[in-house]
């Protein structure tokens, strides 16, 4: 188990992380989410024992993190951390040796993973010859090849096309099933919703919301409607003007909206049926994570302004 207990980190007068506490457990994926500058990366670097907290403690398997725990972790940072002049297989073997693998085992695992991630034909090329997406896959292999008990992924799908992103997701889910502790940091809320069991929502260095994803979403009620239809969305305008709904997202044939001021879902359904050519989907559900995040951050901002006022 990973325990972050009342951890604070300052850079001069700036508080990057403010009394953060959460727990991550084996076989579950914990999403650390928040906008850029929220404190996610600083928190991750303290868990990885790259930075030391000013206050509080971080325990992995009951002991304070340090050099001993780094050998049991895999860390995929948001920024590139590869040696550009090293050849691809040579790079993985070197990084595997640093994590305690024998030369033969490091080479065997490197070749197995290069094959699986469709990089085998590049194994004798220098890393700088790889595209951004291929380098991301290479760095992902480096983070997992030593079979870490704790895996930290910071924006792991950056630079990847949908097929390769799906490939990495499948591997992450396999590692989850194998009982690994996985931290997944992202500001992409839809990715967190797809992958994570638990979430920890950070803004301005503070944890504003934490718990299982299902419980967090249920807390915010079922006031969101998703429609998919054939035809234009002109029926929405009167509802917006009357304050009955608020749009969250809108494309040619899909709308996500929030019911306001006690508006029943039937009112939206009847307006849609009387206007669109075909209605393919009408679903009343919990709000998306992005909307929950906005609500919580707005409430925190308002509270902060009131206390300062």
Residue frames relative to the residue before (quaternion, step in Angstrom):
aa qw qx qy qz dx dy dz
X 1.0000 0.0000 0.0000 0.0000 0.00 0.00 0.00
X 0.2509 -0.7382 0.6070 0.1541 3.55 -1.18 0.67
X 0.0519 -0.8035 0.5930 -0.0097 3.57 -0.76 1.06
X 0.0990 -0.7470 0.6563 0.0378 3.57 -0.83 1.08
X 0.0407 -0.8520 0.5175 -0.0684 3.55 -0.39 1.29
X 0.8426 -0.2113 0.1017 0.4848 3.57 -0.46 1.31
X 0.2470 0.8109 -0.4885 0.2068 3.56 0.95 0.95
X 0.0425 -0.7781 0.6267 -0.0084 3.54 -0.99 0.97
X 0.0003 -0.7789 0.6271 -0.0097 3.55 -1.10 0.82
X 0.1064 -0.7959 0.5955 0.0225 3.55 -0.87 1.07
X 0.1394 -0.7110 0.6759 0.1349 3.51 -1.32 0.51
X 0.7902 -0.1154 0.0423 0.6004 3.58 -0.05 1.25
X 0.7963 -0.2236 0.1930 0.5278 3.57 -0.71 -1.09
X 0.5887 0.5804 -0.3685 0.4252 3.60 1.27 -0.15
X 0.2464 -0.7442 0.6042 0.1425 3.56 -0.89 1.00
X 0.2203 -0.8115 0.5316 0.1014 3.58 -0.31 1.28
X 0.7698 0.0535 -0.0167 0.6359 3.57 1.10 -0.79
X 0.1290 -0.8325 0.5387 -0.0035 3.55 -0.72 1.14
X 0.8326 -0.2448 0.1125 0.4839 3.58 -0.32 1.33
X 0.1848 0.8151 -0.5216 0.1712 3.56 0.88 0.98
X 0.0388 0.7786 -0.6252 0.0380 3.56 -1.03 0.87
X 0.2808 0.7206 -0.6121 0.1651 3.54 -1.03 0.88
X 0.2793 -0.7393 0.5911 0.1610 3.54 -1.35 0.32
X 0.1290 -0.7649 0.6263 0.0781 3.57 -1.07 0.81
X 0.1703 -0.8224 0.5409 0.0453 3.57 -0.84 1.01
X 0.6328 -0.5567 0.3800 0.3812 3.60 -1.17 0.55
X 0.8186 0.2644 -0.1979 0.4699 3.55 -1.14 0.71
X 0.6902 0.3762 -0.2880 0.5470 3.59 1.25 0.38
X 0.3173 -0.7272 0.5761 0.1966 3.55 -1.18 0.62
X 0.1784 -0.7826 0.5926 0.0675 3.54 -0.76 1.14
X 0.2402 -0.7834 0.5615 0.1155 3.56 -0.70 1.10
X 0.1423 -0.7404 0.6519 0.0813 3.56 -0.82 1.06
X 0.0889 0.8383 -0.5302 0.0910 3.56 -0.32 1.15
X 0.2845 0.7254 -0.5881 0.2168 3.48 -1.21 0.66
X 0.6245 -0.5430 0.3906 0.4031 3.58 -1.22 0.30
X 0.6719 -0.4452 0.3740 0.4587 3.57 -1.29 0.13
X 0.7913 0.2840 -0.2151 0.4968 3.57 -0.94 0.86
X 0.4603 0.7125 -0.4326 0.3056 3.60 1.26 0.12
X 0.5980 -0.5558 0.3779 0.4368 3.59 1.16 -0.54
X 0.3937 0.7450 -0.4628 0.2752 3.59 1.30 0.05
X 0.7168 0.4614 -0.2723 0.4463 3.58 0.72 -1.08
X 0.6200 0.5275 -0.3457 0.4668 3.60 1.02 -0.71
X 0.6355 0.5246 -0.3221 0.4660 3.59 0.99 -0.84
X 0.6546 0.5179 -0.3020 0.4606 3.55 0.94 -0.94
X 0.6772 0.4987 -0.3026 0.4485 3.59 0.88 -0.90
X 0.6277 0.5044 -0.3424 0.4840 3.58 1.13 -0.51
X 0.6251 0.5211 -0.3369 0.4735 3.60 1.03 -0.74
X 0.7061 0.4491 -0.2491 0.4875 3.57 1.05 -0.84
X 0.4344 -0.7285 0.4286 0.3114 3.59 1.34 0.12
X 0.3722 0.6870 -0.5179 0.3482 3.56 1.09 0.78
X 0.7510 0.1766 -0.1031 0.6279 3.56 1.18 -0.74
X 0.3342 -0.7111 0.5754 0.2270 3.56 -1.23 0.49
X 0.4489 -0.6709 0.5055 0.3047 3.62 -0.95 0.75
X 0.4837 -0.6391 0.5072 0.3168 3.59 -1.18 0.55
X 0.7807 0.0318 -0.0045 0.6241 3.56 1.14 -0.71
X 0.7213 0.4251 -0.3187 0.4442 3.55 -1.23 0.41
X 0.2940 -0.7536 0.5623 0.1717 3.55 -1.30 -0.05
X 0.2000 -0.7425 0.6280 0.1196 3.52 -1.30 0.53
X 0.0815 -0.8141 0.5749 -0.0081 3.56 -0.63 1.19
X 0.0610 -0.7551 0.6516 0.0381 3.54 -1.06 0.84
X 0.8255 -0.0488 -0.0370 0.5611 3.55 -0.65 1.18
X 0.7432 -0.4619 0.2059 0.4381 3.55 1.00 0.94
X 0.7084 0.4057 -0.2543 0.5185 3.60 1.26 -0.07
X 0.5728 -0.5758 0.4407 0.3822 3.60 -1.12 0.60
X 0.5030 -0.6601 0.4626 0.3118 3.58 -0.94 0.90
X 0.1672 0.7611 -0.6113 0.1382 3.56 -1.21 0.62
X 0.8018 -0.2572 0.1902 0.5047 3.59 -1.19 -0.36
X 0.6167 0.5650 -0.3483 0.4232 3.61 1.04 -0.75
X 0.7177 0.4495 -0.2607 0.4635 3.59 0.96 -0.87
X 0.5407 0.6267 -0.4073 0.3860 3.61 1.16 -0.46
X 0.6354 0.5426 -0.3277 0.4410 3.59 1.08 -0.71
X 0.7073 0.4429 -0.2487 0.4916 3.58 1.22 -0.51
X 0.6486 0.5117 -0.3018 0.4758 3.58 1.33 -0.01
X 0.1677 -0.7147 0.6591 0.1633 3.48 -1.36 0.36
X 0.0663 -0.8208 0.5670 -0.0167 3.58 -0.79 1.03
X 0.0859 -0.7598 0.6440 0.0257 3.54 -0.77 1.12
X 0.1903 -0.8142 0.5370 0.1119 3.62 -0.17 1.21
X 0.6200 -0.5454 0.4051 0.3925 3.57 -1.23 0.40
X 0.7208 0.3876 -0.2447 0.5199 3.59 0.99 -0.80
X 0.6081 -0.5647 0.4125 0.3757 3.59 -1.20 0.48
X 0.0427 -0.8060 0.5903 0.0106 3.59 -0.99 0.84
X 0.4371 0.7119 -0.4367 0.3337 3.56 1.05 0.77
X 0.4468 -0.6432 0.5436 0.3020 3.55 -1.27 0.46
X 0.3794 -0.7952 0.4284 0.2006 3.53 -0.24 1.31
X 0.7205 0.4610 -0.2556 0.4506 3.61 1.02 -0.74
X 0.5670 0.5911 -0.3930 0.4180 3.60 1.23 -0.29
X 0.4816 -0.6330 0.5135 0.3219 3.56 -1.15 0.59
X 0.6904 -0.5503 0.2897 0.3695 3.53 -1.14 0.79
X 0.7195 0.4178 -0.2667 0.4865 3.62 0.71 -1.02
X 0.6143 0.5596 -0.3356 0.4435 3.56 1.01 -0.84
X 0.6329 0.5452 -0.3119 0.4527 3.57 1.04 -0.85
X 0.6882 0.4779 -0.2811 0.4679 3.58 0.85 -0.99
X 0.6319 0.5252 -0.3329 0.4626 3.59 0.99 -0.79
X 0.6512 0.5172 -0.3115 0.4597 3.58 0.93 -0.91
X 0.6964 0.4639 -0.2776 0.4720 3.59 0.85 -0.98
X 0.6213 0.5359 -0.3350 0.4632 3.59 1.11 -0.65
X 0.6308 0.5253 -0.3241 0.4703 3.58 1.04 -0.79
X 0.6248 0.5433 -0.3365 0.4486 3.60 1.03 -0.77
X 0.7038 0.4380 -0.2496 0.5004 3.57 1.16 -0.63
X 0.6800 -0.5487 0.2769 0.3997 3.58 1.24 0.34
X 0.4876 0.6533 -0.4511 0.3631 3.62 1.21 0.11
X 0.4908 -0.6159 0.5136 0.3406 3.57 -1.15 0.56
X 0.6777 -0.4908 0.3478 0.4229 3.57 -1.24 0.37
X 0.6871 0.4906 -0.2890 0.4513 3.59 0.84 -0.97
X 0.6746 0.4884 -0.2910 0.4709 3.58 0.96 -0.91
X 0.6290 0.5333 -0.3332 0.4571 3.59 1.00 -0.80
X 0.6708 0.4869 -0.3004 0.4720 3.58 0.95 -0.85
X 0.6444 0.5259 -0.3255 0.4496 3.59 0.96 -0.84
X 0.6904 0.4701 -0.2875 0.4688 3.59 0.86 -0.94
X 0.6131 0.5516 -0.3528 0.4420 3.59 1.00 -0.80
X 0.6954 0.4728 -0.2871 0.4587 3.60 0.84 -0.95
X 0.6192 0.5451 -0.3421 0.4498 3.59 1.04 -0.76
X 0.7171 0.4468 -0.2544 0.4706 3.58 0.84 -0.97
X 0.6127 0.5376 -0.3548 0.4579 3.60 1.02 -0.68
X 0.6258 0.5260 -0.3260 0.4748 3.56 1.08 -0.77
X 0.6977 0.4912 -0.2886 0.4344 3.57 0.79 -1.00
X 0.7562 0.3614 -0.2053 0.5054 3.58 1.00 -0.76
X 0.5154 -0.7010 0.3840 0.3091 3.54 1.25 0.57
X 0.5039 0.6309 -0.4383 0.3948 3.57 0.97 0.91
X 0.3702 0.7803 -0.4591 0.2083 3.60 1.30 -0.05
X 0.6869 0.4942 -0.3024 0.4388 3.59 0.93 -0.82
X 0.6606 0.4863 -0.3013 0.4862 3.57 1.29 -0.17
X 0.4122 0.7791 -0.4332 0.1883 3.59 1.23 -0.15
X 0.7250 0.3960 -0.2531 0.5035 3.62 1.14 -0.48
X 0.5259 0.6152 -0.4185 0.4122 3.60 1.28 0.16
X 0.5364 -0.5835 0.4891 0.3641 3.55 -1.24 0.44
X 0.6154 -0.5901 0.3843 0.3540 3.55 -1.08 0.77
X 0.6396 0.5526 -0.3354 0.4160 3.60 0.99 -0.76
X 0.6053 0.5613 -0.3588 0.4356 3.62 1.23 -0.31
X 0.5954 0.5926 -0.3559 0.4094 3.59 1.24 -0.32
X 0.5274 -0.6024 0.4929 0.3407 3.55 -1.21 0.54
X 0.6938 -0.4607 0.3406 0.4363 3.58 -1.29 0.22
X 0.6693 0.5047 -0.3010 0.4545 3.59 0.95 -0.88
X 0.6569 0.4997 -0.3116 0.4709 3.59 1.00 -0.81
X 0.6285 0.5190 -0.3364 0.4716 3.59 1.03 -0.71
X 0.6257 0.5314 -0.3403 0.4586 3.58 1.06 -0.72
X 0.6463 0.5031 -0.3152 0.4794 3.59 1.01 -0.78
X 0.6318 0.5313 -0.3240 0.4621 3.58 1.02 -0.79
X 0.6732 0.4857 -0.2959 0.4726 3.57 0.94 -0.88
X 0.5991 0.5529 -0.3456 0.4647 3.57 1.15 -0.65
X 0.6331 0.5192 -0.3261 0.4725 3.60 0.97 -0.85
X 0.6459 0.5342 -0.3195 0.4420 3.57 0.92 -0.93
X 0.6769 0.5076 -0.2917 0.4462 3.60 1.06 -0.74
X 0.7921 0.3463 -0.1636 0.4752 3.61 1.06 -0.67
X 0.5314 0.6973 -0.4000 0.2673 3.62 1.14 -0.49
X 0.6966 0.4470 -0.2867 0.4824 3.61 1.13 -0.47
X 0.4538 -0.7260 0.4122 0.3117 3.58 1.35 0.35
X 0.0270 0.8480 -0.5279 0.0393 3.61 0.67 1.08
X 0.4647 -0.6621 0.5092 0.2939 3.56 -1.17 0.57
X 0.7483 0.1931 -0.1350 0.6201 3.58 1.25 -0.47
X 0.0819 -0.8004 0.5937 0.0102 3.57 -0.76 1.08
X 0.1176 -0.7918 0.5988 0.0250 3.56 -0.77 1.11
X 0.0382 -0.8125 0.5807 -0.0354 3.57 -0.58 1.19
X 0.0755 -0.8014 0.5933 0.0011 3.58 -0.57 1.18
X 0.8070 -0.1877 0.0484 0.5579 3.58 -0.30 1.34
X 0.0520 0.8731 -0.4842 0.0229 3.62 0.78 0.97
X 0.7128 0.4623 -0.2691 0.4535 3.61 1.13 -0.50
X 0.3305 0.7637 -0.4886 0.2623 3.56 1.29 0.25
X 0.8413 0.1829 -0.1513 0.4856 3.57 -0.88 0.99
X 0.6045 0.5785 -0.3570 0.4153 3.61 1.24 0.01
X 0.4340 -0.6521 0.5471 0.2951 3.56 -1.13 0.69
X 0.7157 -0.4779 0.2779 0.4267 3.64 -1.19 0.38
X 0.6505 0.5250 -0.3348 0.4349 3.63 0.96 -0.75
X 0.6983 0.4536 -0.2725 0.4820 3.57 0.90 -0.90
X 0.5944 0.5466 -0.3608 0.4666 3.60 1.11 -0.65
X 0.6493 0.5153 -0.3076 0.4673 3.59 1.02 -0.84
X 0.6220 0.5461 -0.3290 0.4546 3.58 1.04 -0.80
X 0.6804 0.4736 -0.2883 0.4792 3.59 0.91 -0.91
X 0.6130 0.5485 -0.3476 0.4501 3.60 1.03 -0.74
X 0.6422 0.5295 -0.3243 0.4495 3.58 0.95 -0.88
X 0.6650 0.4966 -0.3027 0.4686 3.58 0.98 -0.85
X 0.6239 0.5329 -0.3363 0.4622 3.59 1.01 -0.81
X 0.6683 0.4922 -0.3011 0.4696 3.60 0.95 -0.85
X 0.5993 0.5407 -0.3540 0.4725 3.61 1.11 -0.62
X 0.6610 0.5028 -0.3004 0.4692 3.58 0.97 -0.89
X 0.6048 0.5416 -0.3407 0.4741 3.56 1.10 -0.70
X 0.6700 0.5006 -0.2938 0.4628 3.58 0.90 -0.96
X 0.6637 0.5020 -0.2938 0.4704 3.57 1.18 -0.60
X 0.5994 -0.6291 0.3315 0.3674 3.59 1.30 0.18
X 0.3919 0.7134 -0.4929 0.3074 3.58 1.19 0.40
X 0.3881 -0.6329 0.5978 0.3023 3.56 -1.31 0.35
X 0.0327 -0.8214 0.5689 -0.0233 3.59 -0.68 1.05
X 0.1301 -0.7475 0.6486 0.0607 3.54 -0.94 1.04
X 0.0837 -0.7994 0.5949 -0.0082 3.54 -0.79 1.08
X 0.0802 -0.8199 0.5668 0.0082 3.58 -0.34 1.25
X 0.2118 0.7740 -0.5721 0.1699 3.56 -0.84 0.97
X 0.2943 -0.6984 0.6019 0.2517 3.53 -1.30 0.32
X 0.5301 0.5946 -0.4056 0.4483 3.58 1.35 0.19
X 0.2983 -0.8169 0.4673 0.1590 3.55 -0.04 1.34
X 0.6442 0.5388 -0.3412 0.4222 3.60 0.97 -0.77
X 0.6223 0.5247 -0.3433 0.4687 3.61 1.11 -0.62
X 0.6318 0.5281 -0.3256 0.4647 3.57 1.01 -0.81
X 0.6526 0.5231 -0.3131 0.4500 3.59 0.95 -0.88
X 0.6705 0.5155 -0.2976 0.4428 3.57 1.00 -0.83
X 0.8085 0.3627 -0.1350 0.4434 3.57 0.92 -0.94
X 0.7607 0.4870 -0.2189 0.3691 3.55 0.86 -0.98
X 0.3805 -0.6887 0.5742 0.2263 3.53 -1.24 0.65
X 0.7863 0.1417 -0.0368 0.6002 3.55 1.04 -0.89
X 0.1530 -0.7902 0.5839 0.1056 3.57 -1.18 0.47
X 0.1119 -0.7346 0.6659 0.0665 3.48 -1.33 0.52
X 0.1385 -0.8374 0.5284 0.0217 3.55 -0.27 1.30
X 0.0876 -0.8303 0.5498 -0.0243 3.56 -0.52 1.27
X 0.1152 0.7564 -0.6413 0.0586 3.56 -1.08 0.78
X 0.8426 0.0271 -0.0737 0.5328 3.56 -0.93 0.99
X 0.7285 -0.4707 0.2303 0.4413 3.55 1.01 0.89
X 0.6867 0.4636 -0.2851 0.4819 3.58 1.26 -0.13
X 0.4028 -0.6728 0.5589 0.2695 3.54 -1.14 0.66
X 0.1904 -0.8222 0.5324 0.0648 3.54 -0.52 1.23
X 0.7983 0.0606 0.0218 0.5989 3.55 1.15 -0.60
X 0.1158 0.7888 -0.5971 0.0890 3.60 -0.91 0.86
X 0.4448 0.6689 -0.5167 0.2964 3.55 -1.14 0.68
X 0.6860 -0.4199 0.3373 0.4891 3.56 -1.24 -0.20
X 0.6050 -0.5925 0.3957 0.3554 3.56 -1.05 0.80
X 0.6498 0.5277 -0.3175 0.4455 3.57 0.93 -0.91
X 0.6832 0.4818 -0.2944 0.4630 3.61 0.85 -0.96
X 0.6371 0.5333 -0.3336 0.4455 3.58 0.95 -0.85
X 0.6864 0.4774 -0.2951 0.4625 3.60 0.87 -0.91
X 0.6445 0.5269 -0.3275 0.4469 3.59 0.99 -0.78
X 0.5810 0.6022 -0.3587 0.4137 3.57 1.16 -0.65
X 0.7357 0.4323 -0.2236 0.4711 3.57 1.10 -0.69
X 0.5576 -0.6735 0.3616 0.3235 3.57 1.29 0.37
X 0.4479 -0.6563 0.5348 0.2876 3.53 -1.37 0.20
X 0.2609 0.7844 -0.5143 0.2286 3.56 0.24 1.29
X 0.5773 0.5709 -0.3685 0.4528 3.55 1.29 0.35
X 0.1449 -0.7847 0.5995 0.0613 3.57 -1.01 0.86
X 0.1361 -0.7631 0.6283 0.0666 3.54 -1.01 0.93
X 0.0312 -0.7946 0.6062 -0.0094 3.58 -0.82 1.04
X 0.0350 -0.7427 0.6670 0.0477 3.54 -1.16 0.71
X 0.0869 0.8262 -0.5361 0.1499 3.55 -0.67 1.11
X 0.3710 -0.6727 0.5874 0.2546 3.52 -1.39 0.19
X 0.6370 0.4602 -0.3733 0.4931 3.57 -0.57 1.18
X 0.5982 -0.5684 0.3963 0.4026 3.60 -1.22 0.01
X 0.4988 -0.6872 0.4594 0.2606 3.54 -1.27 0.37
X 0.2150 0.8215 -0.5063 0.1501 3.59 1.14 0.59
X 0.5789 0.6101 -0.3760 0.3889 3.60 1.13 -0.55
X 0.5964 0.5987 -0.3530 0.4016 3.58 1.23 -0.42
X 0.5934 0.6374 -0.3657 0.3284 3.59 1.01 -0.82
X 0.6766 0.4711 -0.3277 0.4614 3.67 0.77 -0.85
X 0.6397 0.5313 -0.3277 0.4485 3.59 1.03 -0.78
X 0.6348 0.5164 -0.3227 0.4757 3.58 1.07 -0.77
X 0.6816 0.5030 -0.2880 0.4467 3.59 0.86 -0.99
X 0.6872 0.4682 -0.2768 0.4816 3.58 1.11 -0.68
X 0.4827 -0.6865 0.4233 0.3414 3.59 1.28 -0.07
X 0.4154 0.7301 -0.4520 0.3002 3.56 1.26 0.39
X 0.8020 0.0995 -0.0289 0.5883 3.58 1.13 -0.67
X 0.1605 -0.7336 0.6444 0.1441 3.54 -1.39 0.23
X 0.3937 -0.7414 0.4949 0.2243 3.56 -0.75 1.03
X 0.2478 -0.7412 0.6051 0.1517 3.54 -1.12 0.80
X 0.7755 -0.1248 0.0961 0.6114 3.57 0.99 -0.86
X 0.0392 -0.8053 0.5912 -0.0219 3.53 -1.13 0.69
X 0.0271 0.7547 -0.6550 0.0259 3.54 -0.90 1.00
X 0.7899 -0.3394 0.2021 0.4690 3.59 -1.26 -0.04
X 0.8409 0.1303 -0.0239 0.5247 3.57 0.84 -0.97
X 0.7237 0.3724 -0.2399 0.5291 3.59 1.22 0.28
X 0.0264 -0.7928 0.6086 -0.0202 3.56 -0.96 0.91
X 0.0950 -0.7432 0.6595 0.0609 3.54 -1.13 0.79
X 0.0642 0.8256 -0.5514 0.1007 3.59 -0.63 1.08
X 0.3593 -0.6951 0.5795 0.2279 3.52 -1.35 0.38
X 0.3934 -0.6890 0.5586 0.2417 3.57 -1.03 0.87
X 0.1228 -0.8118 0.5700 0.0318 3.59 -0.80 1.02
X 0.8602 0.1757 -0.1123 0.4654 3.54 -1.34 0.46
X 0.7127 -0.4943 0.2613 0.4237 3.57 0.93 0.92
X 0.3165 0.7648 -0.5073 0.2400 3.61 1.19 0.33
X 0.3477 -0.7372 0.5305 0.2328 3.63 -0.76 0.95
X 0.5999 -0.5826 0.4008 0.3743 3.61 -1.05 0.64
X 0.5888 0.6064 -0.3642 0.3911 3.59 1.07 -0.74
X 0.6076 0.5677 -0.3605 0.4227 3.59 1.03 -0.72
X 0.6618 0.4815 -0.2978 0.4914 3.58 0.99 -0.82
X 0.6411 0.5368 -0.3220 0.4440 3.58 0.97 -0.88
X 0.6781 0.4912 -0.2961 0.4596 3.59 0.87 -0.94
X 0.6360 0.5207 -0.3309 0.4636 3.60 1.02 -0.79
X 0.6590 0.5077 -0.3067 0.4625 3.58 0.99 -0.84
X 0.6815 0.5080 -0.2947 0.4366 3.59 0.83 -0.99
X 0.6849 0.4846 -0.2915 0.4595 3.58 1.03 -0.71
X 0.7533 0.4078 -0.2031 0.4744 3.59 1.22 -0.29
X 0.7528 0.4101 -0.2445 0.4532 3.62 0.72 -1.01
X 0.5832 -0.5905 0.4277 0.3581 3.58 -1.24 0.48
X 0.8000 -0.0357 0.0750 0.5943 3.56 0.95 -0.92
X 0.1730 -0.7684 0.6085 0.0971 3.58 -0.95 0.89
X 0.1929 -0.8243 0.5282 0.0657 3.57 -0.48 1.26
X 0.8109 0.0530 0.0050 0.5828 3.57 1.09 -0.65
X 0.0841 0.7399 -0.6653 0.0532 3.53 -1.07 0.85
X 0.1146 0.8173 -0.5457 0.1451 3.58 -0.32 1.25
X 0.2089 -0.7370 0.6316 0.1194 3.54 -0.98 0.96
X 0.1021 0.8278 -0.5314 0.1480 3.56 -0.56 1.15
X 0.6454 -0.4637 0.4001 0.4565 3.57 -1.31 -0.12
X 0.5939 -0.5740 0.4058 0.3912 3.61 -1.15 0.47
X 0.5522 -0.5836 0.4607 0.3772 3.59 -1.17 0.49
X 0.6696 -0.5227 0.3606 0.3852 3.53 -1.24 0.52
X 0.6117 0.5626 -0.3506 0.4317 3.58 1.05 -0.73
X 0.6683 0.4865 -0.2998 0.4763 3.59 1.01 -0.79
X 0.6169 0.5296 -0.3398 0.4728 3.60 1.02 -0.79
X 0.6440 0.5340 -0.3167 0.4471 3.55 0.95 -0.92
X 0.6574 0.5066 -0.3150 0.4603 3.61 0.89 -0.92
X 0.6495 0.5260 -0.3212 0.4454 3.58 0.92 -0.90
X 0.6937 0.4852 -0.2803 0.4526 3.57 0.84 -1.01
X 0.6698 0.4911 -0.3025 0.4676 3.59 0.94 -0.88
X 0.6273 0.5256 -0.3378 0.4648 3.61 1.00 -0.80
X 0.6540 0.5129 -0.3145 0.4586 3.58 0.95 -0.89
X 0.6519 0.5069 -0.3181 0.4658 3.60 0.99 -0.82
X 0.6454 0.5256 -0.3154 0.4558 3.58 0.99 -0.90
X 0.6602 0.5059 -0.3034 0.4649 3.57 0.94 -0.92
X 0.6464 0.5220 -0.3112 0.4613 3.58 1.01 -0.88
X 0.6546 0.5200 -0.3067 0.4550 3.58 0.98 -0.89
X 0.6654 0.5078 -0.2954 0.4606 3.57 0.96 -0.94
X 0.6411 0.5259 -0.3213 0.4575 3.57 1.05 -0.84
X 0.6825 0.4902 -0.2938 0.4556 3.59 0.90 -0.94
X 0.6681 0.4770 -0.3012 0.4851 3.59 1.08 -0.70
X 0.6277 0.5376 -0.3413 0.4478 3.55 1.14 -0.62
